[in-house]
């Protein structure tokens, strides 16, 4: 046993030295124990981070608190100081985003600082897009104009109707001028419910009367201002217009002699003599006589002869309307009188009266002017020219008739020449569209016709 114990002790010593050597070599770098390898994997490299790149977020995650340095081995302390990207292979992990450090609070280029600088708290930088209050000026003006237009329409319409009804009540009602001189007033059968006025528009009213000797009927037309139109009302303030009434009396063919006569203010008379055809052909502007009462100086007379003018401008008319004193008071509403047996309209023998229409409250001011209508119907219906004046008027009318026939023939010849020119033009256009062969055939046919026409005609006699 004593020999075996020393050998056993020597073997134990050798084994202990071997283990001691192995244990001392395991502390070198790269030859740590298994426990150290596990710690390295847990603390330095996360296997999941190698499989997928870390995701970026808007907020920086707060790191976990570090464990105390006394609990960690020395190798772990050295490895945790490096980031996980130090162990990545650039060729193996491509496309992994780079983490950028969060912007500092003092960086003026950061979006947070730019938003703070543009905030209203900083009074030095104005807001580039300030919110201005919306203006409704255009809408208010348009709405106000529409309201004013509507109000003016109804008030103007009512005002025109009042003027027309006032005239009818003054001159076409019971015991009025037209009711005493005509048997039928208004449109219809003449009953009590027959309307006196016919409204053809907001500014036009018409009145008809018939049933009187010497004439077929009378038509009165009231032409009023466009009071219902706001724009026209404003225009009338700048360019004044007036309400007018015109009377057309259609005389019977056998009740009116050769009469062409007109009376108006001097300026209007010159325009009538220049523009109205029958006045231009038959009548002339007369100078006032010295030995007889005559019309006011503001008026001018156009007549075919002095005899007609003297017979139609009676002393009663001068005293009542057309004299100097009467015209200032009662004749200011006169526009024109025009009597003609050569009128160019549908009716040849017509009496035309045109007056200014007063306001509804002053309608009685034109009573004497309206009374001229029945007065001249009777005067013209009874009037007969002298033989000498009649011969002159007949000669003038024959001359005018010949001129009219000559003008008609000239117009017919011009129309015929116009038709020939149009026909010739159509034939030339048709020939231009023909082909060369058709033109050659047509020329040959025309040449043969001309040759046949030029040959002498031969008569053959039969033998006995």
GIQUIJO-V66461 format. One record per residue. N is the residue number from 1. RES is the residue in one small letter. PSI is psi in degrees with one decimal (* if undefined). NEAR is the number of other C-alpha atoms within 12 Angstrom. D_FIRST is the distance of its C-alpha to the first C-alpha in whole Angstrom. Layout:
# GIQUIJO-V66461
N:RES:PSI:NEAR:D_FIRST, N:RES:PSI:NEAR:D_FIRST
This chain:
# GIQUIJO-V66461
1:x:-35.8:7:0, 2:x:-30.9:8:4, 3:x:-33.8:9:5, 4:x:-31.5:10:5, 5:x:-45.0:11:6, 6:x:-37.3:12:9, 7:x:-37.7:13:10, 8:x:-42.5:14:10, 9:x:-38.9:14:12, 10:x:-38.4:14:14, 11:x:-40.7:14:15, 12:x:-39.2:14:16, 13:x:-42.9:14:18, 14:x:-44.1:14:20, 15:x:-40.6:14:21, 16:x:-38.1:14:22, 17:x:-37.7:14:24, 18:x:-46.2:14:26, 19:x:-37.7:14:27, 20:x:-38.0:14:28, 21:x:-41.2:13:30, 22:x:-43.2:16:31, 23:x:-36.6:15:33, 24:x:-31.8:15:34, 25:x:-22.0:15:36, 26:x:-11.6:18:38, 27:x:-1.8:18:40, 28:x:160.0:13:42, 29:x:131.5:13:46, 30:x:-3.4:13:46, 31:x:41.6:16:42, 32:x:168.7:22:42, 33:x:175.6:19:40, 34:x:-34.9:13:42, 35:x:-37.7:14:43, 36:x:-36.3:24:44, 37:x:-38.7:20:46, 38:x:-40.1:15:47, 39:x:-38.1:23:49, 40:x:-41.7:25:51, 41:x:-36.9:20:52, 42:x:-35.1:18:53, 43:x:-30.0:25:55, 44:x:-51.4:26:56, 45:x:127.4:25:57, 46:x:122.4:22:59, 47:x:-32.3:17:59, 48:x:-29.0:12:62, 49:x:-24.4:19:64, 50:x:-24.2:21:63, 51:x:-40.8:14:64, 52:x:142.2:16:68, 53:x:149.8:20:69, 54:x:138.8:20:70, 55:x:144.3:14:73, 56:x:144.4:15:76, 57:x:162.1:12:77, 58:x:-28.2:11:80, 59:x:142.2:12:78, 60:x:123.9:13:75, 61:x:146.0:12:72, 62:x:126.0:7:70, 63:x:154.8:7:67, 64:x:149.8:6:64, 65:x:138.8:7:63, 66:x:140.9:14:60, 67:x:159.3:14:57, 68:x:144.1:10:55, 69:x:-22.8:14:54, 70:x:-26.3:10:51, 71:x:-13.0:12:50, 72:x:146.7:19:50, 73:x:167.1:21:47, 74:x:-40.2:18:49, 75:x:-35.2:25:49, 76:x:-36.6:27:51, 77:x:-36.1:20:53, 78:x:-33.9:15:54, 79:x:-27.9:22:55, 80:x:-14.0:25:57, 81:x:-18.9:16:60, 82:x:149.4:15:61, 83:x:164.7:16:63, 84:x:-22.2:22:62, 85:x:-13.8:21:65, 86:x:-24.3:14:63, 87:x:2.8:18:60, 88:x:150.2:21:63, 89:x:121.8:13:64, 90:x:-33.2:13:68, 91:x:-26.2:8:68, 92:x:-34.4:12:67, 93:x:85.1:18:68, 94:x:147.9:14:72, 95:x:8.4:12:75, 96:x:127.0:20:73, 97:x:153.5:15:75, 98:x:130.8:13:74, 99:x:128.8:16:74, 100:x:144.9:12:77, 101:x:147.6:12:77, 102:x:145.0:17:79, 103:x:143.6:16:82, 104:x:161.6:13:83, 105:x:-21.4:13:85, 106:x:-2.2:14:87, 107:x:119.0:14:88, 108:x:-16.5:15:91, 109:x:-8.6:14:91, 110:x:150.4:15:89, 111:x:-30.9:16:90, 112:x:-43.6:17:90, 113:x:-34.1:17:91, 114:x:-38.0:16:94, 115:x:-35.6:16:95, 116:x:-36.4:19:95, 117:x:-30.2:21:97, 118:x:-0.4:19:100, 119:x:157.5:16:100, 120:x:-11.0:14:103, 121:x:-20.9:12:101, 122:x:104.1:14:102, 123:x:-8.2:11:105, 124:x:-27.0:10:105, 125:x:114.3:15:105, 126:x:157.5:13:107, 127:x:124.1:16:107, 128:x:-28.1:10:108, 129:x:74.6:8:109, 130:x:146.2:8:111, 131:x:107.0:7:112, 132:x:146.5:8:116, 133:x:139.9:6:118, 134:x:136.9:8:120, 135:x:134.0:9:124, 136:x:31.6:10:126, 137:x:-45.0:10:129, 138:x:-43.9:11:130, 139:x:-40.1:12:129, 140:x:-41.8:12:131, 141:x:-43.4:13:134, 142:x:-43.9:13:134, 143:x:-40.5:14:134, 144:x:-39.5:14:137, 145:x:-41.9:17:139, 146:x:-41.1:17:139, 147:x:-44.6:15:140, 148:x:-37.6:20:143, 149:x:-43.4:23:144, 150:x:-44.4:19:144, 151:x:-43.6:18:146, 152:x:-34.2:24:148, 153:x:-49.5:25:148, 154:x:-38.7:20:150, 155:x:-41.7:21:152, 156:x:-39.5:27:153, 157:x:-44.3:27:154, 158:x:-35.1:20:156, 159:x:-42.2:24:158, 160:x:-41.0:34:159, 161:x:-38.1:32:160, 162:x:-38.6:23:162, 163:x:-45.2:34:164, 164:x:-43.2:40:165, 165:x:-34.5:28:166, 166:x:-40.6:25:168, 167:x:-44.7:39:170, 168:x:-39.2:35:170, 169:x:-29.4:24:171, 170:x:-37.6:25:174, 171:x:-9.1:34:175, 172:x:3.3:32:175, 173:x:-170.7:26:175, 174:x:138.9:18:178, 175:x:24.5:14:181, 176:x:-178.4:20:179, 177:x:-50.6:29:181, 178:x:-29.1:37:179, 179:x:-30.0:26:180, 180:x:-23.6:20:184, 181:x:-11.5:31:184, 182:x:145.2:30:182, 183:x:-21.1:23:182, 184:x:120.8:28:178, 185:x:141.9:38:175, 186:x:-170.8:33:172, 187:x:124.8:22:170, 188:x:-155.8:18:171, 189:x:3.4:16:174, 190:x:14.2:19:175, 191:x:-178.6:13:174, 192:x:-28.7:14:173, 193:x:6.6:12:169, 194:x:127.5:17:169, 195:x:136.9:25:167, 196:x:-35.3:34:169, 197:x:145.0:33:166, 198:x:119.0:26:164, 199:x:116.1:23:161, 200:x:-2.7:15:160, 201:x:-178.3:20:157, 202:x:-14.4:28:156, 203:x:-0.8:32:159, 204:x:124.8:27:161, 205:x:142.9:33:164, 206:x:147.7:34:167, 207:x:134.3:37:170, 208:x:140.9:36:173, 209:x:145.0:37:176, 210:x:177.8:31:179, 211:x:54.0:22:182, 212:x:148.4:25:185, 213:x:155.7:25:188, 214:x:-10.9:32:188, 215:x:155.9:34:184, 216:x:-33.0:28:181, 217:x:178.3:32:179, 218:x:138.8:37:177, 219:x:119.8:33:173, 220:x:133.0:38:172, 221:x:121.7:34:168, 222:x:115.2:38:166, 223:x:107.5:32:164, 224:x:167.6:37:162, 225:x:157.7:38:159, 226:x:69.4:32:155, 227:x:-22.0:36:154, 228:x:-14.7:27:152, 229:x:117.8:25:150, 230:x:-40.7:25:148, 231:x:-41.8:21:148, 232:x:-34.8:22:152, 233:x:-42.1:24:152, 234:x:-39.1:18:151, 235:x:-38.2:15:153, 236:x:-23.7:18:156, 237:x:-32.0:15:155, 238:x:-47.4:10:155, 239:x:97.0:11:158, 240:x:139.5:13:160, 241:x:176.0:19:162, 242:x:157.9:23:164, 243:x:138.3:31:165, 244:x:154.4:31:168, 245:x:134.7:36:170, 246:x:142.0:34:172, 247:x:130.8:37:175, 248:x:116.5:38:176, 249:x:118.7:43:179, 250:x:106.1:39:180, 251:x:155.4:37:184, 252:x:152.8:26:186, 253:x:-33.8:20:187, 254:x:5.9:20:191, 255:x:4.8:24:190, 256:x:124.6:32:189, 257:x:-170.7:32:192, 258:x:98.6:40:191, 259:x:125.4:45:189, 260:x:113.6:45:186, 261:x:145.9:49:185, 262:x:148.6:44:182, 263:x:127.6:42:182, 264:x:175.5:36:179, 265:x:155.7:31:178, 266:x:-45.7:24:179, 267:x:-43.0:18:175, 268:x:-33.0:26:175, 269:x:-41.4:31:178, 270:x:-41.4:25:177, 271:x:-39.2:21:174, 272:x:-43.5:31:176, 273:x:-27.3:33:179, 274:x:-32.6:19:176, 275:x:-35.4:13:174, 276:x:129.8:27:176, 277:x:-45.7:19:177, 278:x:-34.7:34:181, 279:x:-37.6:33:181, 280:x:-34.0:26:181, 281:x:-40.1:30:183, 282:x:-26.0:34:186, 283:x:167.3:36:186, 284:x:159.5:28:186, 285:x:124.8:32:185, 286:x:146.1:27:189, 287:x:148.2:19:190, 288:x:138.7:22:191, 289:x:159.1:14:195, 290:x:-23.8:8:197, 291:x:19.1:7:200, 292:x:150.2:15:197, 293:x:143.3:21:195, 294:x:177.9:33:191, 295:x:171.7:38:188, 296:x:160.0:29:185, 297:x:-22.4:19:185, 298:x:-11.1:25:181, 299:x:154.7:34:182, 300:x:145.6:33:183, 301:x:132.1:43:185, 302:x:122.6:45:185, 303:x:159.0:39:187, 304:x:-29.2:37:189, 305:x:159.2:32:192, 306:x:-28.2:24:194, 307:x:-44.0:28:196, 308:x:-43.1:34:193, 309:x:-42.4:36:191, 310:x:-33.7:27:194, 311:x:-29.2:25:194, 312:x:-29.1:40:191, 313:x:87.8:36:190, 314:x:168.6:24:193, 315:x:-34.6:17:194, 316:x:-40.4:20:192, 317:x:-39.1:30:189, 318:x:-41.5:27:190, 319:x:-32.9:23:190, 320:x:-37.3:25:188, 321:x:-52.3:33:185, 322:x:-1.1:39:185, 323:x:170.3:27:188, 324:x:-47.2:22:186, 325:x:-43.0:19:186, 326:x:-34.3:21:185, 327:x:-34.8:27:182, 328:x:-30.3:22:181, 329:x:-39.7:21:180, 330:x:-14.6:29:180, 331:x:8.7:37:179, 332:x:-22.9:29:176, 333:x:3.2:36:174, 334:x:132.4:35:176, 335:x:-54.4:32:174, 336:x:155.1:38:177, 337:x:139.0:39:180, 338:x:113.2:41:180, 339:x:130.0:45:183, 340:x:139.6:41:183, 341:x:5.4:35:185, 342:x:41.3:35:183, 343:x:147.1:28:179, 344:x:1.2:15:176, 345:x:-160.1:17:174, 346:x:-36.2:11:175, 347:x:130.3:21:178, 348:x:-40.9:26:181, 349:x:110.1:35:183, 350:x:145.2:43:180, 351:x:125.3:46:181, 352:x:128.7:37:178, 353:x:136.7:38:177, 354:x:124.3:37:174, 355:x:160.0:37:173, 356:x:135.0:32:171, 357:x:122.4:36:169, 358:x:-178.1:30:169, 359:x:169.6:25:166, 360:x:-31.9:24:166, 361:x:-23.0:18:168, 362:x:31.6:16:171, 363:x:-26.1:26:172, 364:x:-10.8:24:175, 365:x:-20.6:27:176, 366:x:22.2:33:176, 367:x:-44.0:29:179, 368:x:-32.6:30:182, 369:x:-42.0:39:180, 370:x:-32.2:36:179, 371:x:-18.2:28:182, 372:x:-24.5:38:183, 373:x:-59.3:39:182, 374:x:-27.4:33:184, 375:x:-47.3:26:187, 376:x:-21.6:34:186, 377:x:-45.4:36:186, 378:x:-39.2:24:190, 379:x:-46.1:28:191, 380:x:-37.1:40:190, 381:x:-31.3:33:191, 382:x:-14.1:21:194, 383:x:136.9:22:194, 384:x:135.1:21:197, 385:x:157.1:28:197, 386:x:163.8:18:201, 387:x:-39.3:13:202, 388:x:-45.6:14:201, 389:x:-33.1:21:198, 390:x:-40.5:20:197, 391:x:-38.6:15:198, 392:x:-42.8:20:196, 393:x:-36.5:29:193, 394:x:-40.3:21:194, 395:x:-43.4:16:194, 396:x:-38.2:24:191, 397:x:-35.5:24:189, 398:x:-40.9:16:191, 399:x:-42.9:16:189, 400:x:-37.9:20:186, 401:x:-41.3:17:186, 402:x:-43.0:14:187, 403:x:-37.0:15:184, 404:x:-40.6:15:182, 405:x:-39.7:14:183, 406:x:-42.9:14:182, 407:x:-35.6:14:179, 408:x:-43.1:14:178, 409:x:-42.6:14:180, 410:x:-40.5:14:178, 411:x:-38.0:14:174, 412:x:-42.5:14:175, 413:x:-42.0:14:176, 414:x:-39.3:14:172, 415:x:-39.5:14:171, 416:x:-45.0:14:172, 417:x:-36.6:14:171, 418:x:-40.1:14:168, 419:x:-40.1:14:167, 420:x:-42.8:14:169, 421:x:-39.8:14:166, 422:x:-39.7:14:163, 423:x:-41.6:14:165, 424:x:-39.5:14:165, 425:x:-38.5:14:162, 426:x:-39.9:14:160, 427:x:-40.0:14:162, 428:x:-39.7:14:161, 429:x:-38.3:12:157, 430:x:-38.8:14:158, 431:x:-34.2:18:159, 432:x:-26.6:13:156, 433:x:-12.0:13:154, 434:x:158.0:15:156, 435:x:172.2:12:155, 436:x:-36.6:12:156, 437:x:-42.2:12:158, 438:x:-37.9:15:159, 439:x:-40.1:17:161, 440:x:-41.2:14:163, 441:x:-40.4:14:164, 442:x:-40.2:16:165, 443:x:-38.8:15:167, 444:x:-39.9:14:169, 445:x:-40.6:14:170, 446:x:-36.8:14:171, 447:x:-40.4:14:173, 448:x:-37.5:14:174, 449:x:-39.0:13:176, 450:x:-38.3:12:177, 451:x:-39.6:12:179, 452:x:-34.9:12:180, 453:x:-32.3:11:182, 454:x:-19.9:10:183, 455:x:142.7:10:185, 456:x:144.4:8:189, 457:x:132.9:8:190, 458:x:131.4:6:192, 459:x:128.9:6:194, 460:x:129.7:6:195, 461:x:137.1:6:198, 462:x:139.1:5:199, 463:x:154.7:4:202, 464:x:*:3:205
